[in-house]
Amino acid sequence: MAFVLPVNHSKKMTKVDVLLGLQWGDEGKGKIVDVFTPKYDIIARFQGGPNAGHTLEFDGIKHVLHTIPSGIFHEDTMNIIGNGVVIDPVILKKEIEKLTDRKVDVKKKMIVSRKAHLILPTHKMLDAASEAAKGKAKIGSTLKGIGPTYMDKTGRNGLRVGDIELSDFQERYDVLVSKHRTMLDQYGFDYSALAEAEKEWFTGIDTLKSLTFIDSEHYLADAIKGGQTVLAEGAQGSLLDIDFGSYPFVTSSNTICAGACTGLGIAPNKIGEVFGIFKAYCTRVGSGPFPTELEDETGERMRKEGNEFGSTTGRPRRCGWIDLPALKYSISINGVTQLIMMKADVLSIFDTIKVCTHYNYKGVKTDKFPYNVEPENVQPIYVDMKGWNKDLTGLTNVEDMPKELNDYIAFLEKELETPITVVSVGPDRKQTLIRDKALV
């Protein structure tokens, strides 16, 4: 039976707000989506896959979501997995089971685009084989099969959620796996575990079948016409975008605002606010350039204080001072209208905080993010700011923020020419200071 969204034509047509990361991912998007969700009728993931790890914390419990949108814990909100997302049925099944144990009715509160692509067991094997073959040149893949799945999508070979409803789904699966086997043979990769992996995968497909499939572009168009409020939730970060990130050390999807249009079927003129999330410092997981990285005791202190370990992989994150040329770049390509600063509490341990305002790029001072940010070309230029040396985690009012933190925020706002409307001072949803009361 078709899932039809009731349309109230008396309501004013709304815009779709977008929330995304401005750095190399791990900025804290899940927490803020959870905080913002009560203002929205629909939360929609628009790209990426289970390589994402969106962490939410409330009531003393930490939740990590990989595929499911971060509005799932709110009773009156519909959650959409959009066409730009790639889905691993095995991981999705496990997520659903964990949420069901916590009395979350996922089948009632989440719907899935038929045009979203499926991650096969052989995609994960191809990911591992490709990464191993690169040796020292590996990109730091999460080995979740994301890249090979997007390659099949652009190569017009992929399987989509809607294919599950077709009578020849098994035949389509077999044809793609046969192609993958040939590729794995060329790598010399042992795929003897495939039969066992397939059993688990098809069990995941059965779980996926129990969900409601939609044509999300039509669903969202009707929602917008009907005056429903929509928040598009991004994964990873802008500097990992396949086109505008630090290529080739990037993810396989468009993580920027434009990705919300292609990943959900939303026209550009329907985009409203663009919320850009950044940490008060910088982190990166995996390989690739990182101009402000601190490979010393300061970086280690930052990692320990911020608990900077990947929520998906557990890998230690590389840490460094905030990078304004990179942030300006991300703000520009996304059209960010409001900034959200995360983890201000982590910097409380430092007497002096450094801010990278410019690069020395091949001997020239610039505040632009260049084509190549490898260390032989780019050296950061810093200004020093006084730290606040105060535990922020118990703050509940913006008025109680220390002067030095306000100075830090004011400096960033001036440099970035964009208002910082939210400041996070801890992992719990309650540890969120709203500087713009219109957001409450």
N, C-alpha and C positions, 0 to 999 in steps of 0.2 A: 504494500500500500504506500502511495506517495506521501511524503512528509510535507505538508503545506503550511506555510507561515501565514497567519492571519494578517491582513493589511488594513490599517486604519488610515484612510485617505484624508481624514480631517486633521491629521498631525502634520507638522512642518517637516519637510525633508531634512535629514541630518547629514552631518559629515562623519567620516571615519577617522578617528584619531589613531596615531601610530606611535608605538613605544619600542625603541630599539637601542642597542648598545653602540657606543661611539669609539670604543677602544678595541682590544683584541679578544672580546668576549669576557664572560665571568663578571660582568659589571653589577649584577644584582637585579636583573630584569624581572625574574619570577616574583621576588618580594614586592616590587612596586606594582606589578600587574595585580597581585593579590590585594594590595592596599587600595588601588584605584577601582577594582572591580565593582564595588557597590554603586558606582556612578554609571555603569554600563549594563546594557541588556545582553550583549554578545561579546565574547572574547574569542579572537580568531588567530591561530598560529598560521603564518604565511610562508615559512621556508624552513630548511634544515630538517634534521631528523633526530634520532636518539643520540647523536653526538652532543646534543644540547643537554645541559643539566641545570634546570631552574629550581633553586632552593627556596623554600618557604618555611618560615618558622612561626608558630603561634601555639599558645596553650602549652608551652614547654616541649613541643614535639617538632622535629625537623622533617620536612617532606621534600623529596627530590623528584621532580617531574622531567621526563625526557622527551615525550611526544605529546602528552596531554596538555592543553592550555592551562595557564596558571589561575584561571577563574573557576576551576572545577570545585573548589571548596565553598562556593557561595550558592545558596539554594536557588535564587531567582535568576541566575545567569546561564545562558546557553553558551556552550563552548564548541568551536568549530576547528577541525583539522583541515586546513585549506589544501588546494591543489598543488601548491608549491612545496609541500612537505613530503618527505619520503618516510614510509612507515615500515618498521620491522614488526610483523605480527607477533613474534615471540616476546619482544620487549614490551609491546603494547599490552599483551595479555597479562604479563607480570605486573605492569602498572595498574591495570584495572583491578586485579586481584587484591593488591595492597590497598587501593582506595575503597574497595568493597568491604574489606576488613574494618575500615574506619567509617563504615556506614555511609559512604558516598555513592549515590545512585548514578553511576557513570552512563548507563544506557539511557537514562532519562535526560541527562544534562549535557551530552556530547554527541555531535553528529560529524560525519566524515565526508569530505569531497570525493566523488567518484573519480576525479581526475588526479588524485594523489597517487604517486608511484609506490610500488611495493619493493622492499629490500628482500632479496632471496638469500638463502644460505650460501649460495655460490658467489653472491656479491661480496660477502664478508671474506670468503676465501680469496677472491681476486684482490681485495684490499690488502690482505696480509701478504700475498705473493708479490704484488706490485711494490709494496713498501720495503719488503726484504730485498728485492732486486735493486732498489735505489742505493742501498748501502749507506754511506755517509751523507748522501744527498737526500735522504728521506725527509718528508715534510712534517712528520709528527702526527700522522693520521691516528684517529681514535680507533681505527680498525672495525668500525661498525658497518662498513659496506656503503657508506654514504657516497663517496666519489664514484665507484663503479655503477651505482644505481642512477646517479645523475648522468653519467656517460651513456648508459643505455637509453635514458630519457631523451637526451639530445641526439642520440644515434638512431632514434625511432625504433628501438627494440624492446622498450620496457613494458612491464606489466603494471596495470593500474587497478585501483580498488574496484572500479566499475567492471573490470574484466571478471571478477569473482562471480558476478551475476550471469555471465554468459555460459552457454552449454559447452563450449569448447575450451573452458579455462584450463583444464588439465593439459590439453594438447598445447596450448600456448606456453604453459609453464615448461613442458618437456622440451619444446623447441629452443627456448631461451637457455635452459640448463645445458642442453647439448652444445650450444655455442660456447657457454662458459667452461665446460669440460675441456674443449679443444684449447681454449686459452690457458687453462690451468696446466694442461699437458705441456704447453710451450714453456711455461715457467718451471716445469719440473716439480710442481706442487702436489703433495700427497692429499688427495681429497677422499680418502677411504672412509672418513667420518660423515660423509654426505648423507648416506641413507638414514642414519640416526638423527641428524640435524633436520632432515626433511620431515620426519615424524612430528617433531616438536613444532616445526613451521606450519604444517597443515592443521595442527591443533590450534595454533594461533589464528589461522585463517577462519576456523570455526567460530572462535571468539569474535573476530572482526565481523563475521556475517551477522552476529547478533545485534550489531549496532545499526543505526539508521544512516543510509547513504543518501547524499544530496548532490545536486548540481549547485555548488556553493556560490557561483557567480549570480545565478537567478535568485537564490535564497537571500543573499546580501543585498541585491538590488531592491527586492521587495521590502527588506528590513529598513533600508535607508528611506525608501518612499513612505514607509509607514511610520517614520519618526523614531525608530529604535536607535539606540546609541550603540556604537561598535568601537571596540579597541582592538587594533591589529597588533599582535605580539610577535616581535622578532626574536630570533635566536642568534647565537654567536655575536660578532661585533662588526662594525663598519670596516675596520682595518683588515678583516678577513674576507671581505667581499670578493667574489671571483673576478670582477672587473676592476674595482678600485682599491683593493687591498694590497698587501705587500706580496704580490705574486712572485713565485708560485706557492709561497707558504701561506695559503689561504684555504677557505672551505670551498665547496662546490656549488654554492648557491649565491643569489644576490641578497645580501644581508641588509642592504640600505633601504630607504623609504620606497624607492621604485619597486623593490621586491614585493611590497605589500600589494601593489597594483597587479603585478603579474601572478603573484602567489595566491590571490583571492579573487581576481576578476573584478577589481574595483577601478573605475576610471580615475585618472589623476586629479580631475576637478572635484572629486568627492573626498579628497584628503583634507582633514581639518588641522588639529594640533599635531605637532610632531614632538614627542617627548624623547629627548636624548639623555641616556644614562651614562655616567662615567664615575669611576672611582676617584677619590681624592689623590690617588697615586696611580701607578700603572702596573698591570701584570700581563703576562703572556704564557701560554702553555704550548709546548712543542717547539719546533724549529722556526727559524726566520729572524729577520733583523728586529732590533729593539733598541732604539737610540739611547734611551735613558736607563737602561738596565744597570742594576747595581750588583755586581758579582763580588760582593764583599760582606763584611759583618753587618753593615747597614741594611743591605738587601735581605740578609738572613733574619734580622730582627723584624723587618717588615713582614716577611713571609710567616714567621712564627706568630706575631701579634694578630695578623689578619687571617690566620688559619688558611693560608693560600695553597690549597691542594685541590685538584680538579674533582668536581662533584660527580663527573661521569667516569673518569679514568683513575682518580686518586693521585695523579702525577703532581709533583711539586711545581707550583707556578713560579716563573721568573718574575722578579719584582724590580720596580724602579720608580723614580720621581715622576710627577705628572708632566705630560708632554703637550704644550699648548699648540705648536705647529700642527701636530697630528689631530688635536681636538678641533682646531679651526677648520681643518680640511674636512673632517667628518660632519661638522655642523653645516658647512657649505653644501656638500653633496647631498645631504639629507633634508635641507631646508628646516632645520631644527628651530622650533619656536620657544621651547622651554627646556631648561637643563635640570637634571636631577643628580645630585652629588651623593655618592655612596661611600660608606666606610670612613667617614671623617673621624670616627673614634679611634681608628688604627693609628693615625698620625699623632695621637696624644702622647706617645712615648718619646717624641723627638723635640729637642730644644730648638733646633733650627730645621726648617722645611725648605727644600729647594724646589724651584719652579723653572722648568725649561721654557723659556720664552722665544728662543730662536735657535736655529742650527748654524753651525759653520759648515756650509756645503761646498766642498771643493775650494775652500778659501774665501767664500763669499757668505756674508751674514744674511740670513733669510728667515722669514717666519712661514714660508710655504713648505708643504710636504712634497718632497721631490719624487721623481720616478724611481730612483734607487736610494734606499735608506740604509744600505749596508755600511758597517762601521768604518770602512776605509774612505767613505765619501762624506759621512755625516758625523759631526761632533756636537753634542748639545751645549748650549750656552744658558747658564742658570742665573737666576736672582735668588737671594736668600730672604726668607720671611721668618719672623719669630713664631715659634710653636706656642700652643696654648697650654700644654702640660696639665690638662685637666681631664678627668674621666667624664666622657660625654654620654655614656650608656644609660645614665639615669635621667637625662634631660627629657622634659615633657613640653616645655615651652620655648619658642624661638627667642623670646625675650631674655632667657637665661643663658644663651650661648656666650661663651667668653669673647672678649673684644678681639683677641688674636684670630679666632675662627671667623668672626665677622669681617675682619680685615682681609683674610685669605679669600673669602667668598667675594668681597667687593673687588679685589684685585682681579680675580678670575672673570667676573662679570664684565669688567671694563675691557679686559684683553679679548674676551670671546664675543663681546657685544651681544650677549644673550642672557636673559635672566635665569638665575638659579632659584627655582621655585620650591624645591624639596631637598632636604638634607637628611640622610640616613645616619643614625648614630648607634646602630646595632642590628643584629640579624632578625629580631622579632618584628612583626608588623607594627607593634606599638612603639617601637623605637624609630619613629619617623616624624621629623619636624616639617610641618607645612608652612612655608614662608608666604605662599599665595593662598589666602583663605578661600578664593573662588574654587580651589581644587577639592575642598573638604565636602 
